[in-house]
Each structure stands twice: as structure tokens, then as C-alpha cells.
């Protein structure tokens, strides 16, 4: 229900030995547990399983560290062969390529074989942030097949399923009915972008060039209630759980202003039983453990 992402460790990185070995350490899991959180979301890229890299060495390490600190864990495939949410990764073709899809299924089979006997503590997220709405028909078929293959080894594991526009909450009503009782609807929340991503150089589809205070943002509890209402209705109709795998505020925003946003969003999560994992534990433009957050962190962790 209350988690944080370990972004930038096994994903969105240079895959160097130094990064994989040192970006996140065992003591970080102890810190996360001390914040009162109950799980971590672990983004992993397919790259850590290629080029002679033993990706499972690092995932095993995370699983063991989580267990030692009383934390659950979500394995999130952040990038697969032929697809990344980041256009700069130059990955393409996944949704139309049976060959890429077989690689995707094969990796999930390996993950399920390794961790599928621990449904009480490990969950799977099929793919991070599908971008284009046009991918959805193919994506729903791919997801259905992936769940089928995973279930041979992980019959009870929770599997997170998200949709288009980078896992927008608006996509939840268009998701297929859950393929079984252990499929969870997943979305991300960085609304409104003009506040959470102000001055982010990678944003191209919105004007985020000016300073925006929390008061100007309009991101009240009522705002989030309205934004989430169709997704909540869909989940209730389907008898599915709802989970927010990413949410956060960029480090260009004053910590005190960010705290107000977290409070409003947390109230809606709590009111509707929505589990979540904040983005992100360290750096990645959103670091919650970074020194800049020291003045508000003791209050902030109450709303994660």
C-alpha cells in the first residue's frame, strides 16, 4: 500500500558495474523501512539480462534485502526489446514483432520461475508506461498471453496491468477486464504536469517553462477525486484493485510546495484504498532521500 521506487538502479542507467553495484545498497532498504513503507517497486530493463550481465544477481539481491527489512517488492519491467517509454532509447517495433514479443514472454517466464512461489511478497508489473493509444489492441493481447504464461509458474502472484499515455489514469477504463482475480489495474500520476514537471527539459507536449506554485496548480483533493473517478469506477465494476506505480514532484519545486501536493494526493489514495509507490528514492530528478528534502522528509513520509 505504501512504497517507493528504486528508479535509476537497474533501469534508466548506463548499466556500468559501478551503477549496478553501488547506486542502491542494503542500508537503503533499512532507510525505506524506517520511513514506515511496506514495499519497493524495482524497475529493471531487459539490458541487465544481456551482454553477459547476470541480471538475476541484482534482482535476487533486492529481493533478499527487501525480505530482511520486512518489505515486499514489485518487479517492474521498465524497458523491453523494441519498446521504451523514453523515445530517446530508440527502441521500436515491440507491439508488431512476434520475435520481440517472444523475448518478452521468455523473460517473464524466467522471472516467474524464479519468484512465482512467493506471491505474498513479490508482485510483477508487465511493462512500464505504454505510450501511444494505438498500441492498446495489440498490448492487451500481448498482456493476456504474458499472464497465461506466467500463471504456469506463478498462479497466485499479483500482476500489474497499465495502459496508454504513459500509464495515464485516463487509460484505466479502456483496459481489458482482468484476465484473472490477481490482475491489478495500474496507473501513474504526475498531474498536473505544469506543477510536477516544471522546467523539466524532456517534456515536449506541454509548456512547463514557468514556475508554478501549489496554489496555482489546482491540485486539490477534489481535483484528484475527479481525475480518478472513472478509474475507480472501472476497478469497482471489474472487482479489481487499483494501484499507482509512480507519482512525484520534480526537484525544481520547493520541498514545502511539493509536500502540499503529496498531502492532497495521499488523501484520495487513502480514501479509496489505492496502493502506491512514489517516484523515486534517490536522484532521477525526484529523489526523496536527497539532501534537499531533509527539512520536510519527516512529515512527507506520512503521506507516501
Secondary structure, DSSP 8 states (H G I E B T S, - for coil): -EEEE-TTSBSSS---HHHHHHSS-HHHHHHHHHTT--EEEEEEEGGGGSTT--HHHHHHHHHHHHHHTT-EEEEEEEEETTEESSGGG----GGG-HHHHHHHHHHHHHHHHHHTT-TTTEEEE--S----GGGHHHHHHHHHHHHHHHHTT-TT--EEE--HHHH-GGGGGGS---SSTTEEEEEEE--SHHHHTTT-TT--SS---S---HHHHT--HHHHHHHHHHHHHHHHHHT--EEEEEE---TTS-HHHHHHHHHHHHHHHHHTT-EEEES-SS-TT--SSSGGGTTTHHHHGGG-
